[in-house]
Amino acid sequence: KAGKICTISTQVRIGINVLHCIKQLHDVRFYFDKNRGWPQNEKSATKYTQCASQVGFVHRDVKPGNMALGLVGTAERRFIHILDFGLAREYIIVDVDGKTKMRRPRERAHFRGTVRYCSANAQERGEQGRPDDLWCLLYILVELRGALPWSRVRYIFLRF
């Protein structure tokens, strides 16, 4: 049901919490040695940290169905967690010199995400980046106060 689902105060708190989640995802660092895999113990983790690659991810499918509240009865109960990283993509890569750099955007990319919450860039088959995740969050916050302008539109999927 479209309408005022929550107060503006709650909407702001949800927005701040999810924005923090998205920032963590964009800034995440995984320590991974491509030849040996993930570190198995603390000693090897320390060794891998010295030559670690820093990888940031773009979620590409931020929507209410991919979020959950923390477990009731724990300190996490007031936090929102982002789930389902099946469409996530690295946007920071390691080049042949071992330096991290931004992945070069593709001219055309296949559509990824949920039509209702995706950015205009994603709908135009552009390479999705960090701003696209933020557009998804904006649409979610708008929907908490009322219907999105396109919420009653029936979607026709075309292959490009």
C-alpha positions in Angstrom: 0.0 0.0 0.0 1.4 3.3 -1.0 1.3 6.2 1.4 3.0 7.4 4.5 4.5 4.2 5.9 6.7 6.0 8.5 7.4 9.3 9.9 10.0 11.6 8.4 12.2 11.1 11.5 12.1 7.3 10.9 12.7 7.8 7.2 15.8 9.9 7.9 17.2 7.2 10.3 16.6 4.5 7.8 18.3 6.6 5.1 21.3 7.2 7.3 21.6 3.5 8.3 21.3 2.2 4.7 23.7 4.9 3.4 26.2 3.7 5.9 25.7 0.1 4.7 26.2 1.1 1.1 29.3 3.1 2.0 30.8 0.0 3.7 30.1 -2.1 0.6 31.7 0.5 -1.6 34.8 0.7 0.7 35.1 -3.0 1.6 38.5 -4.5 1.5 39.0 -8.2 0.9 42.4 -9.7 1.4 42.8 -12.3 -1.2 45.8 -13.9 -2.9 44.7 -15.0 -6.4 47.2 -17.8 -6.5 46.6 -19.2 -3.0 43.0 -18.2 -2.2 41.7 -16.9 1.1 43.9 -16.9 4.2 43.4 -20.0 6.3 44.9 -18.8 9.6 46.1 -15.6 11.3 49.7 -16.1 10.3 48.9 -16.5 6.6 46.3 -13.6 6.9 49.1 -11.3 8.1 51.3 -12.4 5.2 48.5 -11.9 2.7 47.8 -8.5 4.1 51.2 -7.3 2.9 50.3 -8.0 -0.8 46.5 -7.6 -0.5 44.3 -6.2 -3.1 41.7 -3.7 -2.1 38.4 -4.3 -3.8 35.3 -2.1 -3.7 31.9 -3.4 -4.8 28.8 -1.9 -6.3 25.6 -3.8 -5.2 23.5 -3.1 -8.3 20.2 -4.4 -6.7 19.5 -2.2 -3.6 15.8 -2.7 -2.8 13.7 -3.3 0.3 13.6 -7.1 -0.4 17.4 -7.2 -0.1 17.4 -5.6 3.4 16.8 -7.1 6.8 16.7 -5.8 10.4 19.1 -7.2 12.9 18.1 -10.0 15.3 15.6 -9.1 18.0 17.2 -9.2 21.5 20.7 -8.2 20.3 22.5 -4.9 19.8 22.0 -5.4 16.0 18.2 -5.1 16.2 18.2 -1.5 15.2 20.5 -1.9 12.3 19.6 -2.6 8.7 21.6 -5.2 6.8 22.0 -5.4 3.0 21.6 -8.9 1.6 22.0 -10.7 -1.7 25.2 -9.8 -3.3 24.6 -12.0 -6.4 24.6 -9.0 -8.7 27.5 -7.1 -7.0 30.5 -6.2 -9.1 34.0 -5.0 -8.4 34.6 -1.4 -9.3 38.2 -1.3 -8.0 40.6 -3.8 -9.6 44.3 -4.6 -9.4 46.3 -3.9 -12.6 49.4 -5.9 -13.7 51.7 -3.7 -11.7 49.8 -4.6 -8.5 48.3 -1.1 -8.1 44.6 -0.6 -7.5 42.6 1.4 -10.0 39.0 2.1 -11.0 37.6 -0.4 -13.4 37.0 1.2 -16.8 33.3 1.5 -17.5 31.8 -0.5 -20.4 30.0 1.4 -23.1 27.0 -0.9 -22.9 26.2 -3.3 -20.1 23.4 -5.8 -19.6 20.6 -4.7 -17.3 21.1 -5.7 -13.7 18.8 -4.9 -10.8 15.1 -4.3 -10.2 13.3 -2.1 -12.6 11.2 -0.4 -9.9 14.3 0.9 -8.0 17.0 1.1 -10.6 18.6 4.3 -11.8 18.1 5.9 -15.2 21.6 5.0 -16.0 20.9 1.3 -15.4 17.7 1.5 -17.5 19.8 2.9 -20.4 22.1 -0.1 -20.1 25.0 2.0 -18.7 27.7 0.7 -16.5 26.5 0.9 -12.9 28.6 2.6 -10.3 28.4 3.9 -6.8 25.9 6.7 -7.7 23.4 4.1 -9.0 23.3 2.4 -5.6 22.5 5.8 -4.1 19.7 6.4 -6.6 18.2 3.1 -5.6 18.3 4.2 -1.9 16.6 7.5 -2.8 13.8 5.7 -4.6 13.3 3.5 -1.5 13.1 6.5 0.8 10.6 8.2 -1.5 8.4 5.1 -1.5 8.3 5.2 2.3 6.4 8.5 2.1 4.3 7.8 -1.0 4.1 6.0 -4.3 6.8 6.3 -6.9 5.6 8.0 -10.0 6.2 4.9 -12.1 4.8 2.4 -9.5 1.7 1.6 -11.6 3.5 1.2 -14.9 3.6 -2.3 -16.3 7.0 -3.2 -17.5 7.8 -4.8 -20.8 11.2 -6.4 -21.0 13.1 -6.2 -24.3 16.4 -7.8 -25.1 19.1 -5.6 -26.3 
